[in-house]
Amino acid sequence: MKELLELEKQFQRAKYLTFTVVAGCLTIALAAVVLSLNYAHNFSKRIFILNRGVALEAFSGNIMDNRAAEAKHHVARFHELFFTVSPDPTSIETNVKKAFFLCDESAKKLYDNLREQRFYDQIITSNITQRVSIDSVSIDLRYYPYPVVAYLKLVQERATARSTRTLITQVEMVDVNRSDANPNGFLMRNFRVYSTSQPIEENIVR
């Protein structure tokens, strides 16, 4: 009888051991499958570009992952091209033409208004340089067209004086095809200047 009980205990231990081994093997196999799928998914994002015999590694991703940064760069680039002015007609025309690729006809209308007011003529004859400093760009990608508000400062500098003006602009942005002239694939619409502060004048001591 004792032998039968001992055999029964050994059988139970062997059964539990077998179950434990099988469960462990299944866990290891499942973990291996999950890790393999994860590795294959991550590897599929890797792209190798051959450049003059050298393999360069790149990674693919969702286009929206970096869309906000691209939008802010687009807005900042437009303001830099449009508002950075030097007393050189060729430079003004070159920058403005580049800016027109980034915005619709609303930018052209503002440019024409400034020309009619002889703004650029005064810049040239007075030998004034104007540069823009971007404080911040706010964009909400939850809505389309994307609403954008930009806060910036315009600095005009003469030989003996400098004036600073705060500027707030608002636009709407839509997606367009990327190109060499528009690498971020955005187009600004309804460009508006909402408010400007009175310029702050300061003398330059040389």
C-alpha positions as CSV (number, residue, x, y, z in Angstrom):
1,M,0.0,0.0,0.0
2,K,2.8,2.4,0.9
3,E,4.5,1.6,-2.4
4,L,1.2,2.5,-4.2
5,L,1.0,5.8,-2.4
6,E,4.6,6.5,-3.1
7,L,4.1,5.8,-6.8
8,E,1.0,8.1,-6.7
9,K,3.1,10.9,-5.2
10,Q,5.9,10.5,-7.8
11,F,3.3,10.5,-10.5
12,Q,1.8,13.8,-9.2
13,R,5.3,15.3,-9.0
14,A,6.2,14.2,-12.5
15,K,2.8,15.6,-13.8
16,Y,3.4,19.0,-12.1
17,L,7.0,19.1,-13.4
18,T,5.8,18.3,-16.9
19,F,3.2,21.1,-16.7
20,T,5.8,23.5,-15.4
21,V,8.2,22.7,-18.2
22,V,5.5,22.9,-20.9
23,A,4.2,26.2,-19.5
24,G,7.8,27.6,-19.4
25,C,8.4,26.5,-23.0
26,L,5.2,28.1,-24.1
27,T,6.1,31.3,-22.3
28,I,9.6,31.4,-23.9
29,A,8.1,30.6,-27.3
30,L,5.5,33.3,-27.0
31,A,8.1,35.9,-25.9
32,A,10.3,34.9,-28.8
33,V,7.5,35.4,-31.3
34,V,6.6,38.8,-29.8
35,L,10.2,40.0,-29.8
36,S,10.7,38.7,-33.3
37,L,7.6,40.6,-34.6
38,N,8.7,43.7,-32.8
39,Y,12.2,43.5,-34.2
40,A,10.8,42.9,-37.7
41,H,8.5,45.9,-37.3
42,N,11.3,48.2,-36.2
43,F,13.7,46.9,-38.9
44,S,11.1,47.6,-41.6
45,K,11.4,51.3,-40.6
46,R,15.1,51.3,-41.4
47,I,16.1,52.5,-44.8
48,F,19.5,52.3,-46.3
49,I,20.5,54.9,-48.9
50,L,23.6,54.3,-51.0
51,N,25.6,57.5,-51.6
52,R,28.8,57.1,-53.6
53,G,29.4,53.6,-52.3
54,V,28.6,54.5,-48.7
55,A,25.4,53.1,-47.0
56,L,23.6,55.7,-45.0
57,E,20.9,54.6,-42.6
58,A,17.6,56.4,-42.4
59,F,14.4,55.7,-40.5
60,S,10.8,55.9,-41.8
61,G,8.0,57.2,-39.7
62,N,4.6,58.8,-39.6
63,I,4.6,62.1,-41.4
64,M,2.5,63.7,-38.6
65,D,5.2,62.9,-36.0
66,N,7.2,66.0,-37.0
67,R,4.4,68.0,-38.6
68,A,4.2,70.6,-35.9
69,A,7.9,71.4,-36.1
70,E,7.7,71.6,-39.9
71,A,4.8,74.0,-39.6
72,K,6.6,76.3,-37.2
73,H,9.7,76.3,-39.4
74,H,7.5,77.1,-42.4
75,V,5.9,80.1,-40.6
76,A,9.3,81.3,-39.3
77,R,10.9,81.0,-42.7
78,F,8.1,83.1,-44.4
79,H,8.4,85.9,-41.8
80,E,12.2,85.9,-42.2
81,L,12.0,86.2,-45.9
82,F,9.1,88.7,-46.0
83,F,10.2,91.1,-43.2
84,T,14.0,90.9,-43.4
85,V,14.8,93.9,-45.5
86,S,18.1,95.4,-46.5
87,P,18.7,98.6,-48.5
88,D,19.2,96.6,-51.7
89,P,16.4,96.3,-54.3
90,T,17.7,93.1,-55.7
91,S,17.8,91.4,-52.2
92,I,14.3,92.7,-51.4
93,E,12.9,91.3,-54.6
94,T,14.6,87.9,-54.2
95,N,13.5,87.4,-50.6
96,V,9.9,88.4,-51.4
97,K,9.6,86.1,-54.4
98,K,10.8,83.2,-52.2
99,A,8.2,84.2,-49.5
100,F,5.4,84.1,-52.2
101,F,5.9,80.4,-52.6
102,L,5.0,79.9,-48.9
103,C,1.8,82.1,-48.8
104,D,-1.2,82.9,-51.0
105,E,-2.1,86.2,-52.6
106,S,-2.6,87.8,-49.2
107,A,1.1,88.3,-48.9
108,K,1.3,89.8,-52.3
109,K,-1.4,92.3,-51.4
110,L,0.5,93.4,-48.3
111,Y,3.6,93.7,-50.3
112,D,1.9,95.9,-52.9
113,N,0.4,98.1,-50.1
114,L,3.9,98.6,-48.6
115,R,5.2,99.5,-52.0
116,E,2.4,102.0,-52.6
117,Q,3.2,103.6,-49.2
118,R,6.9,103.8,-50.5
119,F,8.0,101.7,-47.5
120,Y,10.8,100.0,-49.5
121,D,11.9,103.3,-51.1
122,Q,12.4,104.8,-47.6
123,I,14.4,101.7,-46.6
124,I,16.7,102.1,-49.6
125,T,17.1,105.9,-49.5
126,S,17.6,106.0,-45.7
127,N,20.0,103.0,-45.8
128,I,17.9,101.2,-43.2
129,T,18.2,97.5,-42.4
130,Q,15.2,95.6,-41.0
131,R,15.4,92.2,-39.4
132,V,12.8,90.0,-37.7
133,S,13.1,88.0,-34.4
134,I,10.5,85.2,-33.9
135,D,9.4,85.0,-30.3
136,S,7.0,82.1,-30.7
137,V,4.7,80.3,-33.2
138,S,1.4,78.7,-32.0
139,I,-0.3,76.1,-34.2
140,D,-3.2,73.8,-33.6
141,L,-3.1,70.6,-35.8
142,R,-6.4,69.4,-34.4
143,Y,-8.3,71.7,-36.8
144,Y,-8.0,72.2,-40.6
145,P,-7.0,74.5,-42.0
146,Y,-4.4,74.8,-39.3
147,P,-4.8,78.1,-37.3
148,V,-1.5,79.8,-36.6
149,V,-0.5,82.8,-34.5
150,A,3.0,84.2,-34.6
151,Y,4.6,86.6,-32.2
152,L,7.7,88.5,-33.4
153,K,9.7,91.6,-33.2
154,L,10.8,93.9,-36.0
155,V,14.1,95.7,-35.5
156,Q,14.9,98.6,-37.8
157,E,18.5,99.9,-37.6
158,R,20.0,103.1,-38.9
159,A,23.4,104.5,-38.5
160,T,22.6,106.2,-35.2
161,A,19.3,104.7,-34.0
162,R,17.5,101.5,-33.6
163,S,13.7,101.0,-33.3
164,T,11.9,97.8,-32.1
165,R,8.3,97.0,-32.9
166,T,6.3,94.0,-31.6
167,L,4.2,92.3,-34.2
168,I,1.4,89.7,-34.1
169,T,0.3,87.9,-37.2
170,Q,-2.3,85.2,-37.9
171,V,-2.7,82.8,-40.8
172,E,-4.3,79.6,-41.8
173,M,-2.2,76.8,-43.2
174,V,-3.2,73.9,-45.6
175,D,-1.2,70.9,-46.8
176,V,0.3,71.1,-50.3
177,N,2.8,69.1,-52.3
178,R,6.4,69.5,-51.3
179,S,8.8,71.1,-53.7
180,D,12.3,72.7,-53.7
181,A,10.6,76.1,-53.1
182,N,8.3,74.7,-50.4
183,P,10.0,71.8,-48.7
184,N,7.7,71.6,-45.7
185,G,4.5,71.1,-47.9
186,F,2.4,73.9,-46.4
187,L,0.7,77.0,-47.9
188,M,-0.3,79.9,-45.7
189,R,-3.6,81.6,-46.4
190,N,-5.3,84.8,-45.3
191,F,-2.1,86.4,-43.9
192,R,-3.1,89.1,-41.4
193,V,-1.3,91.5,-39.2
194,Y,-3.4,91.8,-36.1
195,S,-1.6,94.3,-34.0
196,T,1.6,96.2,-33.7
197,S,3.1,98.2,-30.8
198,Q,4.5,101.6,-31.0
199,P,8.2,101.4,-32.0
200,I,10.7,101.8,-29.2
201,E,13.5,104.1,-30.2
202,E,17.0,103.9,-28.9
203,N,20.2,105.6,-29.9
204,I,23.2,103.7,-31.0
205,V,26.5,104.7,-29.4
206,R,29.5,103.9,-31.6
